[in-house]
Amino acid sequence: MAPHHYLTFAFGLLGNIVSFMMFLAPIPTFHKIYKKKSAEGFQSLPYVVALLSSMLWIYYALLKKDAMLLITINSFGCVIETVYIALFIFYAPKKSRMETVKLLLLLNVFGYGLMLVLTTFLAKGEKRLQAVGWICLAFNLSVFAAPLCIMRQVIKTKSVEFMPFPLSFFLTLGAVMWFFYGLLLKDYNIAVICNFFPFPLFVPMDEQFPNVLGFIFGIAQMALYIIYKNAKKTVLQEPKLQELSEHVIDVVKISTLVCPAELNPVVLQQSNNDTTTHDDNDQTGNDKIESENVKENKVEETKKEAAQVDVLAQV
């Protein structure tokens, strides 16, 4: 085998190895979730989409035949992504848990089932294989783009806690491996639109995923990680009680201007407890004043009696 072919085979093999490592990249993230006993702040979308992509590629491989590498790596992908999703659902808040279940039902059950039905009855032979290939293309694009939904949160909070670097790194590295694989073959379809994702060697590349776009996405995510890795986190504080009260009052005023006929005027009154407290305080103050007056009267009477005693003594 010529050196050129050795390099070609090496880059193709590395593409498969990197795809395997990509599946394992989220392990540190889920270890962190396990230690915190909470998945709050993390998102399940990348893992749900990756699971669907693996399912689609298995279907594609079964239609194509003689694609054992594709079946093997994507079977592993289905298992590991299912484990990730199960852990996320177990540790996620109720709202995130329900959203994840809805995504699974919508994409992995209904969407995948609909695709099976349509491709089975509406396409035959080579056309079916081509249609499934394009569908795989679209969802592999989602595998690259799904982590981008977290980038907005990273920019907003200035924290990379919820964007794992290993996943972005292996996505980019896989794209590079497949790029050079196609370049060495002098097949520019492979170099430009080769699939990073778990894909066997020597597969027709006219149905594969945009490799250059995947490389750009991966570089963007890693650049964002480097920028905000040591940045000071921005804590989103809740409004103070006084500010919230003033906001509510402003809303009531605006609502009165918009629909005055439908709103009753709101008068802020003191509660009965407050009124009773003020009355008690007034009563206590009056008692103190009366007590002091009584004492002063007694002192004056005592002085008068003492003066009378002195007069009698002189007489």
C-alpha positions as a Markdown table, in Angstrom:
| # | Residue | x | y | z |
|---|---|---|---|---|
| 1 | Met | 0.0 | 0.0 | 0.0 |
| 2 | Ala | 1.4 | 3.4 | -1.0 |
| 3 | Pro | 2.2 | 6.0 | 1.7 |
| 4 | His | -0.7 | 8.1 | 0.3 |
| 5 | His | -3.1 | 5.3 | 1.0 |
| 6 | Tyr | -1.7 | 4.7 | 4.5 |
| 7 | Leu | -2.4 | 8.3 | 5.3 |
| 8 | Thr | -5.9 | 8.1 | 3.8 |
| 9 | Phe | -6.7 | 5.0 | 5.8 |
| 10 | Ala | -5.2 | 6.6 | 9.0 |
| 11 | Phe | -7.3 | 9.7 | 8.8 |
| 12 | Gly | -10.5 | 7.6 | 8.1 |
| 13 | Leu | -9.7 | 5.4 | 11.1 |
| 14 | Leu | -9.0 | 8.4 | 13.3 |
| 15 | Gly | -12.4 | 9.8 | 12.2 |
| 16 | Asn | -14.1 | 6.8 | 13.6 |
| 17 | Ile | -12.0 | 6.8 | 16.8 |
| 18 | Val | -12.8 | 10.5 | 17.4 |
| 19 | Ser | -16.5 | 9.8 | 16.8 |
| 20 | Phe | -16.3 | 7.2 | 19.6 |
| 21 | Met | -14.5 | 9.7 | 21.9 |
| 22 | Met | -17.1 | 12.3 | 21.0 |
| 23 | Phe | -19.8 | 10.0 | 22.5 |
| 24 | Leu | -17.7 | 9.8 | 25.7 |
| 25 | Ala | -17.0 | 13.6 | 25.9 |
| 26 | Pro | -20.1 | 14.5 | 28.0 |
| 27 | Ile | -19.0 | 12.1 | 30.9 |
| 28 | Pro | -17.4 | 15.0 | 32.9 |
| 29 | Thr | -20.6 | 17.0 | 32.6 |
| 30 | Phe | -22.8 | 14.1 | 33.9 |
| 31 | His | -20.3 | 13.4 | 36.6 |
| 32 | Lys | -20.7 | 17.0 | 37.8 |
| 33 | Ile | -24.5 | 16.5 | 37.6 |
| 34 | Tyr | -24.2 | 13.4 | 39.7 |
| 35 | Lys | -22.1 | 15.1 | 42.3 |
| 36 | Lys | -24.5 | 18.1 | 42.5 |
| 37 | Lys | -27.5 | 15.8 | 42.4 |
| 38 | Ser | -29.1 | 18.4 | 40.1 |
| 39 | Ala | -29.1 | 19.0 | 36.3 |
| 40 | Glu | -30.4 | 22.5 | 36.7 |
| 41 | Gly | -28.9 | 24.9 | 34.2 |
| 42 | Phe | -28.0 | 22.1 | 31.7 |
| 43 | Gln | -29.9 | 21.3 | 28.6 |
| 44 | Ser | -30.9 | 17.9 | 27.2 |
| 45 | Leu | -31.4 | 19.0 | 23.6 |
| 46 | Pro | -27.9 | 18.0 | 22.3 |
| 47 | Tyr | -28.3 | 14.5 | 23.7 |
| 48 | Val | -31.8 | 14.0 | 22.4 |
| 49 | Val | -30.7 | 15.1 | 18.9 |
| 50 | Ala | -27.6 | 13.0 | 19.0 |
| 51 | Leu | -29.7 | 9.9 | 19.9 |
| 52 | Leu | -32.0 | 10.6 | 17.0 |
| 53 | Ser | -29.0 | 11.0 | 14.7 |
| 54 | Ser | -27.6 | 7.6 | 15.7 |
| 55 | Met | -31.0 | 6.0 | 15.2 |
| 56 | Leu | -31.2 | 7.5 | 11.7 |
| 57 | Trp | -27.7 | 6.3 | 10.7 |
| 58 | Ile | -28.5 | 2.8 | 11.8 |
| 59 | Tyr | -31.5 | 2.8 | 9.6 |
| 60 | Tyr | -29.4 | 4.2 | 6.8 |
| 61 | Ala | -26.8 | 1.4 | 7.3 |
| 62 | Leu | -29.4 | -1.3 | 7.3 |
| 63 | Leu | -30.7 | 0.0 | 3.9 |
| 64 | Lys | -27.2 | 0.3 | 2.4 |
| 65 | Lys | -25.9 | -3.1 | 3.6 |
| 66 | Asp | -22.2 | -3.9 | 4.2 |
| 67 | Ala | -21.9 | -1.0 | 6.6 |
| 68 | Met | -21.0 | -2.8 | 9.8 |
| 69 | Leu | -18.8 | 0.0 | 11.1 |
| 70 | Leu | -21.7 | 2.4 | 10.9 |
| 71 | Ile | -24.0 | 0.1 | 12.7 |
| 72 | Thr | -21.5 | -0.7 | 15.4 |
| 73 | Ile | -20.5 | 2.9 | 16.3 |
| 74 | Asn | -24.1 | 4.2 | 16.2 |
| 75 | Ser | -25.4 | 1.3 | 18.3 |
| 76 | Phe | -22.9 | 2.4 | 20.9 |
| 77 | Gly | -24.1 | 6.0 | 20.4 |
| 78 | Cys | -27.7 | 5.0 | 21.0 |
| 79 | Val | -26.8 | 3.2 | 24.3 |
| 80 | Ile | -24.6 | 6.0 | 25.7 |
| 81 | Glu | -27.0 | 8.8 | 24.7 |
| 82 | Thr | -29.9 | 6.9 | 26.3 |
| 83 | Val | -27.8 | 6.7 | 29.5 |
| 84 | Tyr | -27.1 | 10.4 | 29.4 |
| 85 | Ile | -30.8 | 11.3 | 28.8 |
| 86 | Ala | -31.9 | 9.0 | 31.7 |
| 87 | Leu | -29.4 | 10.6 | 34.1 |
| 88 | Phe | -30.6 | 14.1 | 33.0 |
| 89 | Ile | -34.3 | 13.2 | 33.5 |
| 90 | Phe | -33.5 | 11.7 | 36.9 |
| 91 | Tyr | -31.6 | 14.8 | 38.2 |
| 92 | Ala | -33.4 | 17.6 | 36.3 |
| 93 | Pro | -36.1 | 19.9 | 37.8 |
| 94 | Lys | -39.7 | 19.0 | 37.0 |
| 95 | Lys | -40.0 | 21.6 | 34.2 |
| 96 | Ser | -36.8 | 20.4 | 32.4 |
| 97 | Arg | -37.8 | 16.8 | 32.9 |
| 98 | Met | -41.2 | 17.4 | 31.2 |
| 99 | Glu | -39.6 | 19.3 | 28.3 |
| 100 | Thr | -37.1 | 16.4 | 27.8 |
| 101 | Val | -39.9 | 13.8 | 27.7 |
| 102 | Lys | -41.8 | 15.9 | 25.2 |
| 103 | Leu | -38.7 | 16.2 | 23.0 |
| 104 | Leu | -38.2 | 12.5 | 23.1 |
| 105 | Leu | -41.8 | 11.8 | 22.2 |
| 106 | Leu | -41.8 | 14.4 | 19.4 |
| 107 | Leu | -38.5 | 13.6 | 17.8 |
| 108 | Asn | -37.4 | 10.1 | 18.7 |
| 109 | Val | -40.8 | 8.4 | 18.7 |
| 110 | Phe | -43.2 | 10.4 | 16.5 |
| 111 | Gly | -40.6 | 11.9 | 14.2 |
| 112 | Tyr | -38.6 | 8.8 | 13.7 |
| 113 | Gly | -41.7 | 6.6 | 13.3 |
| 114 | Leu | -43.1 | 9.0 | 10.7 |
| 115 | Met | -39.9 | 8.9 | 8.7 |
| 116 | Leu | -39.9 | 5.1 | 8.7 |
| 117 | Val | -43.5 | 5.0 | 7.4 |
| 118 | Leu | -42.9 | 7.7 | 4.7 |
| 119 | Thr | -39.7 | 6.2 | 3.4 |
| 120 | Thr | -41.1 | 2.7 | 3.4 |
| 121 | Phe | -44.2 | 3.5 | 1.4 |
| 122 | Leu | -43.2 | 6.5 | -0.7 |
| 123 | Ala | -39.7 | 5.6 | -1.8 |
| 124 | Lys | -38.1 | 2.4 | -3.1 |
| 125 | Gly | -34.6 | 1.1 | -3.6 |
| 126 | Glu | -31.9 | 3.8 | -4.3 |
| 127 | Lys | -34.4 | 6.6 | -3.8 |
| 128 | Arg | -35.2 | 5.5 | -0.3 |
| 129 | Leu | -31.5 | 5.3 | 0.5 |
| 130 | Gln | -30.9 | 8.8 | -0.9 |
| 131 | Ala | -33.9 | 10.2 | 1.0 |
| 132 | Val | -32.8 | 8.7 | 4.3 |
| 133 | Gly | -29.3 | 10.0 | 3.6 |
| 134 | Trp | -30.5 | 13.6 | 3.3 |
| 135 | Ile | -32.6 | 13.2 | 6.5 |
| 136 | Cys | -29.5 | 12.0 | 8.3 |
| 137 | Leu | -27.7 | 15.1 | 6.9 |
| 138 | Ala | -30.2 | 17.4 | 8.4 |
| 139 | Phe | -30.1 | 15.8 | 11.9 |
| 140 | Asn | -26.3 | 15.6 | 11.9 |
| 141 | Leu | -26.4 | 19.4 | 11.3 |
| 142 | Ser | -28.5 | 19.6 | 14.5 |
| 143 | Val | -25.9 | 17.6 | 16.4 |
| 144 | Phe | -23.4 | 20.3 | 15.5 |
| 145 | Ala | -25.8 | 23.2 | 16.0 |
| 146 | Ala | -27.6 | 22.0 | 19.2 |
| 147 | Pro | -24.7 | 23.1 | 21.5 |
| 148 | Leu | -25.1 | 26.6 | 20.1 |
| 149 | Cys | -28.3 | 27.0 | 22.1 |
| 150 | Ile | -26.1 | 27.1 | 25.2 |
| 151 | Met | -23.8 | 29.8 | 23.8 |
| 152 | Arg | -26.3 | 32.5 | 24.5 |
| 153 | Gln | -26.4 | 31.4 | 28.1 |
| 154 | Val | -22.6 | 31.4 | 28.3 |
| 155 | Ile | -22.5 | 35.0 | 27.0 |
| 156 | Lys | -25.2 | 36.1 | 29.3 |
| 157 | Thr | -23.8 | 34.6 | 32.5 |
| 158 | Lys | -20.1 | 34.8 | 31.5 |
| 159 | Ser | -19.8 | 31.2 | 32.7 |
| 160 | Val | -18.8 | 28.1 | 30.7 |
| 161 | Glu | -20.1 | 25.8 | 33.3 |
| 162 | Phe | -22.9 | 24.5 | 31.1 |
| 163 | Met | -20.9 | 24.2 | 27.8 |
| 164 | Pro | -18.5 | 21.3 | 28.2 |
| 165 | Phe | -15.2 | 21.9 | 26.3 |
| 166 | Pro | -14.5 | 18.2 | 25.5 |
| 167 | Leu | -17.6 | 17.9 | 23.4 |
| 168 | Ser | -16.8 | 21.0 | 21.3 |
| 169 | Phe | -13.2 | 19.8 | 21.0 |
| 170 | Phe | -14.1 | 16.3 | 19.7 |
| 171 | Leu | -16.7 | 17.7 | 17.3 |
| 172 | Thr | -14.0 | 20.0 | 15.8 |
| 173 | Leu | -11.3 | 17.3 | 15.8 |
| 174 | Gly | -13.6 | 14.8 | 14.0 |
| 175 | Ala | -14.4 | 17.4 | 11.3 |
| 176 | Val | -10.7 | 17.9 | 10.8 |
| 177 | Met | -10.0 | 14.2 | 10.5 |
| 178 | Trp | -12.7 | 13.7 | 7.8 |
| 179 | Phe | -11.6 | 16.8 | 6.0 |
| 180 | Phe | -8.0 | 15.5 | 5.5 |
| 181 | Tyr | -9.4 | 12.1 | 4.7 |
| 182 | Gly | -11.2 | 13.5 | 1.7 |
| 183 | Leu | -8.4 | 15.8 | 0.8 |
| 184 | Leu | -5.9 | 12.9 | 0.5 |
| 185 | Leu | -8.4 | 11.0 | -1.6 |
| 186 | Lys | -8.6 | 14.1 | -3.9 |
| 187 | Asp | -12.3 | 13.9 | -3.5 |
| 188 | Tyr | -13.4 | 17.4 | -2.7 |
| 189 | Asn | -17.0 | 16.3 | -2.0 |
| 190 | Ile | -15.5 | 14.4 | 1.0 |
| 191 | Ala | -13.3 | 17.3 | 2.0 |
| 192 | Val | -16.1 | 19.9 | 1.9 |
| 193 | Ile | -19.1 | 17.9 | 2.9 |
| 194 | Cys | -17.8 | 14.9 | 4.8 |
| 195 | Asn | -19.5 | 13.7 | 7.9 |
| 196 | Phe | -17.7 | 14.0 | 11.2 |
| 197 | Phe | -20.3 | 11.9 | 12.9 |
| 198 | Pro | -19.9 | 8.1 | 13.4 |
| 199 | Phe | -19.5 | 7.0 | 9.8 |
| 200 | Pro | -17.8 | 4.0 | 8.2 |
| 201 | Leu | -14.8 | 4.2 | 5.9 |
| 202 | Phe | -15.2 | 4.3 | 2.2 |
| 203 | Val | -18.9 | 5.3 | 2.1 |
| 204 | Pro | -20.3 | 7.4 | -0.9 |
| 205 | Met | -19.8 | 10.9 | 0.3 |
| 206 | Asp | -22.5 | 12.7 | -1.8 |
| 207 | Glu | -25.0 | 12.1 | 1.0 |
| 208 | Gln | -22.8 | 13.3 | 3.9 |
| 209 | Phe | -22.9 | 16.1 | 6.4 |
| 210 | Pro | -21.3 | 19.6 | 5.9 |
| 211 | Asn | -17.9 | 19.1 | 7.4 |
| 212 | Val | -16.7 | 22.7 | 7.0 |
| 213 | Leu | -19.8 | 24.0 | 8.8 |
| 214 | Gly | -19.1 | 21.6 | 11.6 |
| 215 | Phe | -15.6 | 22.8 | 11.8 |
| 216 | Ile | -16.7 | 26.4 | 12.1 |
| 217 | Phe | -19.3 | 25.6 | 14.8 |
| 218 | Gly | -16.7 | 23.7 | 16.8 |
| 219 | Ile | -14.1 | 26.5 | 16.6 |
| 220 | Ala | -16.8 | 29.1 | 17.6 |
| 221 | Gln | -17.7 | 27.1 | 20.7 |
| 222 | Met | -14.0 | 26.6 | 21.7 |
| 223 | Ala | -13.3 | 30.3 | 21.2 |
| 224 | Leu | -16.2 | 31.2 | 23.4 |
| 225 | Tyr | -15.0 | 28.7 | 26.1 |
| 226 | Ile | -11.5 | 30.4 | 26.1 |
| 227 | Ile | -13.0 | 33.9 | 26.3 |
| 228 | Tyr | -15.3 | 33.1 | 29.3 |
| 229 | Lys | -13.3 | 30.4 | 31.0 |
| 230 | Asn | -11.9 | 32.7 | 33.7 |
| 231 | Ala | -14.4 | 35.5 | 33.4 |
| 232 | Lys | -16.3 | 36.7 | 36.5 |
| 233 | Lys | -19.7 | 35.2 | 36.7 |
| 234 | Thr | -22.7 | 37.5 | 36.4 |
| 235 | Val | -25.3 | 36.6 | 39.0 |
| 236 | Leu | -28.9 | 37.4 | 38.0 |
| 237 | Gln | -30.4 | 38.8 | 41.2 |
| 238 | Glu | -34.0 | 38.9 | 42.0 |
| 239 | Pro | -35.6 | 42.3 | 42.4 |
| 240 | Lys | -35.9 | 43.6 | 46.0 |
| 241 | Leu | -39.2 | 43.6 | 47.7 |
| 242 | Gln | -39.5 | 47.4 | 47.7 |
| 243 | Glu | -38.7 | 47.6 | 44.0 |
| 244 | Leu | -41.2 | 44.8 | 43.3 |
| 245 | Ser | -43.9 | 46.7 | 45.2 |
| 246 | Glu | -43.2 | 49.9 | 43.3 |
| 247 | His | -43.4 | 47.9 | 40.0 |
| 248 | Val | -46.7 | 46.4 | 41.0 |
| 249 | Ile | -48.1 | 49.9 | 41.8 |
| 250 | Asp | -46.9 | 51.2 | 38.4 |
| 251 | Val | -48.6 | 48.3 | 36.7 |
| 252 | Val | -51.8 | 49.1 | 38.5 |
| 253 | Lys | -51.6 | 52.7 | 37.4 |
| 254 | Ile | -51.0 | 51.8 | 33.8 |
| 255 | Ser | -53.8 | 49.3 | 33.9 |
| 256 | Thr | -56.2 | 51.9 | 35.2 |
| 257 | Leu | -55.3 | 54.2 | 32.3 |
| 258 | Val | -56.0 | 51.4 | 29.8 |
| 259 | Cys | -59.1 | 49.9 | 31.3 |
| 260 | Pro | -60.5 | 52.3 | 34.0 |
| 261 | Ala | -64.0 | 51.0 | 33.8 |
| 262 | Glu | -63.0 | 47.4 | 34.6 |
| 263 | Leu | -60.9 | 48.2 | 37.6 |
| 264 | Asn | -61.9 | 49.3 | 41.1 |
| 265 | Pro | -59.8 | 51.8 | 42.9 |
| 266 | Val | -57.5 | 50.3 | 45.3 |
| 267 | Val | -57.1 | 52.1 | 48.6 |
| 268 | Leu | -54.3 | 51.1 | 50.9 |
| 269 | Gln | -55.7 | 50.9 | 54.3 |
| 270 | Gln | -54.2 | 50.1 | 57.6 |
| 271 | Ser | -55.1 | 46.7 | 59.0 |
| 272 | Asn | -57.2 | 46.2 | 62.1 |
| 273 | Asn | -54.2 | 45.0 | 63.9 |
| 274 | Asp | -52.3 | 48.2 | 63.1 |
| 275 | Thr | -55.2 | 50.4 | 64.2 |
| 276 | Thr | -55.5 | 48.5 | 67.5 |
| 277 | Thr | -51.8 | 48.8 | 68.1 |
| 278 | His | -51.9 | 52.6 | 67.6 |
| 279 | Asp | -54.9 | 52.8 | 69.9 |
| 280 | Asp | -53.1 | 50.8 | 72.5 |
| 281 | Asn | -50.1 | 53.1 | 72.2 |
| 282 | Asp | -52.2 | 56.2 | 72.6 |
| 283 | Gln | -53.9 | 54.7 | 75.7 |
| 284 | Thr | -50.6 | 53.9 | 77.2 |
| 285 | Gly | -49.3 | 57.4 | 76.7 |
| 286 | Asn | -52.4 | 58.9 | 78.3 |
| 287 | Asp | -52.1 | 56.7 | 81.3 |
| 288 | Lys | -48.5 | 57.8 | 81.8 |
| 289 | Ile | -49.5 | 61.5 | 81.6 |
| 290 | Glu | -52.3 | 61.0 | 84.2 |
| 291 | Ser | -49.9 | 59.1 | 86.5 |
| 292 | Glu | -47.4 | 61.9 | 86.4 |
| 293 | Asn | -50.1 | 64.5 | 87.1 |
| 294 | Val | -51.2 | 62.6 | 90.1 |
| 295 | Lys | -47.7 | 62.4 | 91.5 |
| 296 | Glu | -47.2 | 66.2 | 91.0 |
| 297 | Asn | -50.5 | 66.9 | 92.9 |
| 298 | Lys | -49.4 | 64.7 | 95.8 |
| 299 | Val | -46.1 | 66.5 | 96.0 |
| 300 | Glu | -47.8 | 69.9 | 96.1 |
| 301 | Glu | -50.2 | 68.7 | 98.8 |
| 302 | Thr | -47.3 | 67.4 | 100.9 |
| 303 | Lys | -45.5 | 70.8 | 100.6 |
| 304 | Lys | -48.7 | 72.6 | 101.7 |
| 305 | Glu | -49.2 | 70.3 | 104.8 |
| 306 | Ala | -45.5 | 70.8 | 105.8 |
| 307 | Ala | -45.9 | 74.6 | 105.6 |
| 308 | Gln | -49.0 | 74.5 | 107.8 |
| 309 | Val | -47.1 | 72.4 | 110.4 |
| 310 | Asp | -44.3 | 75.0 | 110.5 |
| 311 | Val | -46.8 | 77.8 | 111.1 |
| 312 | Leu | -48.5 | 75.9 | 114.0 |
| 313 | Ala | -45.1 | 75.2 | 115.5 |
| 314 | Gln | -44.2 | 78.9 | 115.5 |
| 315 | Val | -47.5 | 79.8 | 117.2 |
